[in-house]
Amino acid sequence: MKRLPNLDVLRFVLVSIVVFFHLPQLCKNQGLPYFMDAPIFNRGIEAVYLFFVLSGFLIIKIIYDNKQEGTFSIKKFYARRVLRIFPLYYLIMIFGYIFYWLVLPKLGMAYHNNYALTDSIVLTTFFMPNISAKLFMPGGILEVLWSIGIEEQFYILVAPLLFFVNKNRVLQLLIVLTIGYFIVFHLDVFSYFKKYNMVFFFMFFGGIVAILEDKKKLEFLKYTALIPITIFTLTVLYFTTTALHVIEGFWFNLVSMVLFGLFVHTLAYNNRGIQIKNKALNYLGQISYGLYMYNVVALYVVVYLFLELQKTIKINAVLIIILMYLLTFALTVIIAHFSYKYFEGYFLKLKNKFR
């Protein structure tokens, strides 16, 4: 599939929002200065939800296009997903358990591993880290895997469904799945889905937007520049203010799902010729999976550094906050770059054989 404009940069922006969300929480827990009063510092979960819409948009578009060409292969689909997701996922999983159970005690940083290790490992190994995170709170490095688990569960569900449905009925199936699952998700009798954050409707809706665009059903959004400007502005306000944040639950998820779907479409297809072609930003978007997975690792390194520094010198609180953000971003980018080049790159080359 041809690379769509602006989406790589979007990935980097979303990862940055996740870092804004994680850093003050860890600093607060460790007694370091932190700042989280601005809304942007509390939008980590929402950034992941937008990631989900983007994933559904791209993955379902690929499946849909392949079905129209008669070339969709479940085997190749899963091979590509495995080679892209699994290596880094299991690397972080193994590192996380070693870190919390062996490394932290050696460093003298208190962390209470008061949960059944075997149960957590089994859940995380078999793509249910969201359940492990909710039940055991095994630590940020492991808890960040929850969203990858949701995506894996979505892939397991969506590929067979779309494989067996007639290519002319894909859109109808997705609409039924989105509406049906959205309703079921918010029923108290099915609270299990909400408890473990199985928000598959975000991915389904992203797919609906992609197919509607393919069918030329969203041309009305392109009639005037006011429409993409409005969608872009509303999304920025969503992440930087409290103006669009309604009560958690049904309406919050509905507003988020629709707005995020329209926003992804705006960036990719209704950008009025505005495309971000900065090589650095686009590269950071390409390595965004690594940025997301390694950011908590980098956070721990930086937090530990400043905990040690505070023992010997006194540093202004504002300066500490600024330096921690700069160092965390820099270290995360460095780790993700080398991981992409020397670790993930090997599997990405194999992944290309299954296109």
C-alpha positions as CSV (number, residue, x, y, z in Angstrom):
1,M,0.0,0.0,0.0
2,K,1.3,3.5,-0.9
3,R,2.4,5.4,2.2
4,L,-0.2,8.0,3.1
5,P,0.9,11.5,4.0
6,N,1.2,12.9,7.5
7,L,0.4,9.7,9.3
8,D,4.0,9.0,10.3
9,V,4.2,12.4,11.9
10,L,0.9,11.7,13.7
11,R,2.4,8.6,15.2
12,F,5.3,10.6,16.6
13,V,3.0,13.2,18.0
14,L,0.9,10.6,19.7
15,V,3.9,8.8,21.2
16,S,5.1,12.2,22.5
17,I,1.7,12.7,24.3
18,V,2.1,9.2,25.8
19,V,5.5,10.3,27.2
20,F,3.9,13.5,28.5
21,F,1.5,11.2,30.3
22,H,4.0,8.7,31.8
23,L,6.8,11.0,33.0
24,P,4.9,13.0,35.7
25,Q,3.3,9.9,37.1
26,L,6.6,8.1,37.6
27,C,8.2,11.3,39.0
28,K,5.2,11.7,41.4
29,N,5.6,8.1,42.6
30,Q,9.4,8.6,43.2
31,G,9.1,11.9,45.0
32,L,10.6,14.0,42.1
33,P,9.3,17.3,40.9
34,Y,6.5,17.0,38.3
35,F,4.0,18.9,36.3
36,M,0.7,17.5,35.1
37,D,-1.8,20.4,35.4
38,A,-2.2,21.1,31.7
39,P,-4.7,18.8,29.9
40,I,-2.0,17.6,27.4
41,F,-0.2,15.8,30.2
42,N,-3.4,13.7,30.9
43,R,-4.2,12.5,27.4
44,G,-2.1,9.4,27.2
45,I,-5.0,7.0,27.1
46,E,-6.8,9.1,24.4
47,A,-3.6,9.2,22.4
48,V,-3.6,5.4,22.4
49,Y,-7.2,5.4,21.3
50,L,-6.3,7.5,18.3
51,F,-3.5,5.0,17.6
52,F,-6.2,2.3,17.6
53,V,-8.3,4.2,15.0
54,L,-5.2,4.7,12.9
55,S,-4.3,1.0,13.1
56,G,-7.8,-0.1,12.1
57,F,-7.8,2.5,9.3
58,L,-4.6,1.1,7.8
59,I,-5.0,-2.6,8.5
60,I,-8.5,-2.9,7.3
61,K,-7.7,-0.8,4.3
62,I,-4.9,-3.3,3.4
63,I,-7.2,-6.3,3.9
64,Y,-10.0,-4.6,1.9
65,D,-7.8,-3.7,-1.0
66,N,-6.4,-7.2,-1.1
67,K,-9.9,-8.7,-1.1
68,Q,-10.9,-6.5,-4.0
69,E,-7.9,-7.8,-5.9
70,G,-8.5,-11.4,-4.8
71,T,-5.1,-11.6,-3.1
72,F,-5.9,-11.6,0.6
73,S,-4.0,-14.3,2.4
74,I,-4.6,-14.9,6.1
75,K,-1.2,-16.7,6.3
76,K,0.7,-13.7,4.9
77,F,-1.3,-11.3,6.9
78,Y,-0.4,-13.0,10.2
79,A,3.2,-13.5,9.1
80,R,3.5,-9.7,8.6
81,R,1.9,-8.9,11.9
82,V,4.0,-11.5,13.8
83,L,7.3,-10.2,12.3
84,R,6.4,-6.6,13.0
85,I,4.9,-6.9,16.5
86,F,6.3,-10.0,18.2
87,P,10.1,-9.5,18.4
88,L,9.9,-6.1,20.2
89,Y,6.8,-7.2,22.2
90,Y,8.5,-10.3,23.7
91,L,11.8,-8.4,24.2
92,I,10.1,-5.8,26.3
93,M,8.1,-8.5,28.1
94,I,11.2,-10.5,29.1
95,F,13.1,-7.3,30.0
96,G,10.2,-6.1,32.1
97,Y,9.9,-9.1,34.3
98,I,13.7,-9.3,34.8
99,F,13.7,-5.5,35.6
100,Y,11.0,-5.6,38.3
101,W,11.9,-8.8,39.9
102,L,15.7,-8.7,39.8
103,V,17.1,-5.3,38.7
104,L,15.0,-2.9,40.8
105,P,15.7,-4.7,44.1
106,K,19.4,-4.4,43.3
107,L,19.1,-0.7,42.7
108,G,17.3,-0.1,45.9
109,M,14.1,1.3,44.2
110,A,11.1,-0.1,46.0
111,Y,8.5,-1.9,43.9
112,H,6.0,-4.4,45.4
113,N,5.7,-7.5,43.2
114,N,2.8,-8.8,45.2
115,Y,1.2,-10.8,42.5
116,A,1.4,-14.3,41.0
117,L,4.3,-14.1,38.6
118,T,3.4,-17.2,36.6
119,D,-0.2,-16.0,36.0
120,S,1.0,-12.6,34.8
121,I,3.6,-14.2,32.5
122,V,1.0,-16.6,30.9
123,L,-1.4,-13.8,30.3
124,T,1.2,-11.5,28.8
125,T,2.7,-14.3,26.7
126,F,-0.6,-15.1,25.1
127,F,-1.6,-11.6,24.1
128,M,-3.6,-10.6,27.2
129,P,-1.4,-8.0,28.8
130,N,-4.4,-5.8,29.3
131,I,-5.8,-8.3,31.7
132,S,-2.5,-8.8,33.5
133,A,-2.1,-5.0,33.8
134,K,-5.5,-4.6,35.3
135,L,-5.3,-7.5,37.7
136,F,-1.7,-7.3,38.9
137,M,-0.3,-3.8,38.0
138,P,3.1,-5.3,37.2
139,G,4.9,-2.0,36.5
140,G,4.9,0.5,33.7
141,I,7.3,-1.3,31.4
142,L,4.9,-4.3,31.4
143,E,1.7,-2.3,31.6
144,V,2.5,-0.4,28.4
145,L,2.0,-3.7,26.6
146,W,-1.7,-3.5,27.3
147,S,-2.4,-1.6,24.0
148,I,-0.3,-4.0,22.0
149,G,-2.4,-6.8,23.4
150,I,-5.6,-5.1,22.3
151,E,-4.3,-4.8,18.8
152,E,-3.2,-8.4,18.7
153,Q,-6.7,-9.5,19.9
154,F,-8.2,-7.3,17.2
155,Y,-6.0,-8.9,14.5
156,I,-7.0,-12.4,15.7
157,L,-10.6,-11.4,15.4
158,V,-10.8,-9.3,12.2
159,A,-8.7,-11.3,9.7
160,P,-10.9,-14.4,9.7
161,L,-14.1,-12.3,9.7
162,L,-13.0,-10.4,6.7
163,F,-11.6,-13.4,5.0
164,F,-14.9,-15.3,4.9
165,V,-17.2,-12.4,4.1
166,N,-18.0,-11.5,0.5
167,K,-15.8,-8.6,-0.7
168,N,-18.9,-6.5,-1.4
169,R,-20.1,-7.0,2.1
170,V,-17.1,-5.9,4.1
171,L,-18.4,-2.4,4.8
172,Q,-21.8,-3.7,5.9
173,L,-20.1,-6.2,8.3
174,L,-17.9,-3.5,9.8
175,I,-20.8,-1.2,10.4
176,V,-22.8,-4.0,12.1
177,L,-19.7,-5.0,14.2
178,T,-19.0,-1.4,15.2
179,I,-22.6,-0.6,16.3
180,G,-23.2,-4.0,17.9
181,Y,-19.9,-4.1,19.8
182,F,-20.1,-0.4,20.8
183,I,-23.5,-1.1,22.4
184,V,-22.4,-4.4,24.0
185,F,-19.3,-2.8,25.4
186,H,-21.3,-0.2,27.3
187,L,-23.8,-2.7,28.8
188,D,-23.2,-3.5,32.5
189,V,-23.8,-7.2,31.9
190,F,-20.7,-7.2,29.7
191,S,-18.5,-5.1,32.0
192,Y,-15.6,-7.5,31.3
193,F,-14.9,-5.7,28.0
194,K,-14.8,-2.3,29.7
195,K,-12.8,-3.5,32.7
196,Y,-10.0,-4.8,30.4
197,N,-10.3,-1.9,27.9
198,M,-11.2,-4.0,24.9
199,V,-12.1,-1.0,22.8
200,F,-12.2,-2.8,19.4
201,F,-14.8,-0.3,18.1
202,F,-12.1,2.2,17.6
203,M,-10.3,-0.1,15.1
204,F,-13.6,-1.1,13.4
205,F,-14.5,2.5,12.9
206,G,-11.1,3.4,11.5
207,G,-11.7,0.6,8.9
208,I,-15.1,2.0,8.1
209,V,-13.6,5.4,7.3
210,A,-10.9,3.8,5.1
211,I,-13.5,1.9,3.1
212,L,-15.9,4.9,2.8
213,E,-13.0,6.9,1.4
214,D,-12.2,4.1,-1.1
215,K,-15.9,4.1,-2.2
216,K,-15.8,7.9,-2.6
217,K,-18.5,8.3,0.0
218,L,-16.6,11.0,2.0
219,E,-16.2,13.5,-0.8
220,F,-18.6,15.9,1.0
221,L,-15.9,16.4,3.6
222,K,-13.7,17.9,0.8
223,Y,-16.1,20.5,-0.5
224,T,-14.7,23.4,1.6
225,A,-11.5,24.0,3.5
226,L,-13.6,24.9,6.5
227,I,-14.4,21.2,7.2
228,P,-10.8,19.9,7.6
229,I,-9.8,23.0,9.5
230,T,-12.7,22.5,11.9
231,I,-11.8,18.8,12.4
232,F,-8.2,19.6,13.0
233,T,-9.1,22.4,15.4
234,L,-11.5,20.2,17.4
235,T,-8.9,17.5,17.7
236,V,-6.2,19.9,18.9
237,L,-8.8,21.3,21.5
238,Y,-9.6,17.7,22.5
239,F,-6.0,17.1,23.5
240,T,-5.1,20.5,24.9
241,T,-8.2,21.6,26.7
242,T,-11.2,20.1,28.6
243,A,-13.8,21.7,26.3
244,L,-14.6,18.4,24.4
245,H,-14.3,16.0,27.3
246,V,-17.8,14.8,28.2
247,I,-18.6,12.3,31.0
248,E,-16.6,9.1,30.7
249,G,-18.4,6.2,29.1
250,F,-20.8,6.0,26.2
251,W,-20.7,9.6,25.0
252,F,-17.0,10.0,25.6
253,N,-16.2,7.0,23.5
254,L,-18.6,8.0,20.7
255,V,-17.3,11.5,20.4
256,S,-13.7,10.2,20.5
257,M,-14.3,7.5,17.9
258,V,-16.0,9.7,15.4
259,L,-13.6,12.7,15.9
260,F,-10.5,10.5,15.6
261,G,-11.8,8.7,12.5
262,L,-12.5,12.1,10.8
263,F,-9.1,13.4,11.9
264,V,-7.1,10.5,10.4
265,H,-9.1,10.9,7.2
266,T,-8.3,14.6,7.2
267,L,-4.6,14.1,7.5
268,A,-4.4,11.4,4.9
269,Y,-7.0,12.4,2.3
270,N,-8.3,15.9,3.0
271,N,-5.2,17.8,3.9
272,R,-5.7,20.4,1.1
273,G,-2.2,19.7,-0.2
274,I,-0.5,20.3,3.2
275,Q,2.0,17.4,3.7
276,I,4.7,17.3,6.3
277,K,7.8,16.1,4.5
278,N,10.4,16.7,7.2
279,K,12.7,13.6,7.1
280,A,13.4,13.7,10.8
281,L,9.8,13.8,11.8
282,N,8.7,11.2,9.4
283,Y,11.6,8.9,10.5
284,L,10.5,9.4,14.1
285,G,7.1,8.3,13.0
286,Q,8.5,5.2,11.3
287,I,10.2,4.1,14.6
288,S,7.2,5.1,16.7
289,Y,6.5,1.5,17.7
290,G,10.0,1.4,19.4
291,L,9.4,4.9,20.8
292,Y,6.2,3.7,22.4
293,M,7.7,0.4,23.8
294,Y,11.0,1.9,25.1
295,N,9.7,5.1,26.6
296,V,9.1,3.7,30.0
297,V,12.5,2.1,30.0
298,A,14.1,5.5,29.3
299,L,11.9,7.0,32.0
300,Y,13.3,4.7,34.6
301,V,16.9,5.4,33.6
302,V,16.3,9.2,33.8
303,V,14.4,9.0,37.0
304,Y,17.1,6.9,38.6
305,L,19.7,9.4,37.4
306,F,17.9,12.3,39.1
307,L,17.2,10.4,42.2
308,E,21.0,9.9,42.6
309,L,21.8,13.5,41.7
310,Q,19.4,14.8,44.3
311,K,21.5,13.0,46.9
312,T,24.5,15.1,46.2
313,I,23.3,18.4,44.7
314,K,20.3,20.6,44.9
315,I,18.6,21.4,41.5
316,N,15.8,23.8,40.8
317,A,12.5,22.0,40.4
318,V,11.6,23.6,37.1
319,L,15.0,22.8,35.7
320,I,14.6,19.2,36.8
321,I,11.3,18.9,35.0
322,I,12.7,20.4,31.8
323,L,15.9,18.3,31.8
324,M,13.9,15.1,32.5
325,Y,11.7,15.6,29.5
326,L,14.7,16.4,27.3
327,L,16.7,13.5,28.5
328,T,13.8,11.1,28.3
329,F,12.9,12.0,24.8
330,A,16.6,11.9,23.7
331,L,17.2,8.5,25.3
332,T,14.0,7.1,24.0
333,V,14.8,8.2,20.4
334,I,18.4,6.8,20.7
335,I,17.2,3.4,22.0
336,A,14.4,3.2,19.4
337,H,16.7,4.1,16.5
338,F,19.3,1.4,17.3
339,S,16.5,-1.1,17.9
340,Y,14.9,-0.3,14.6
341,K,18.3,-0.4,12.7
342,Y,19.9,-3.5,14.4
343,F,17.0,-5.5,15.8
344,E,13.6,-4.8,14.3
345,G,15.2,-4.2,10.9
346,Y,16.1,-7.9,10.5
347,F,12.5,-8.9,11.0
348,L,11.1,-6.1,8.8
349,K,13.2,-7.5,5.9
350,L,11.6,-10.9,6.5
351,K,8.2,-9.2,6.7
352,N,8.6,-7.8,3.2
353,K,8.7,-11.3,1.8
354,F,5.0,-11.7,2.8
355,R,3.7,-8.7,0.9
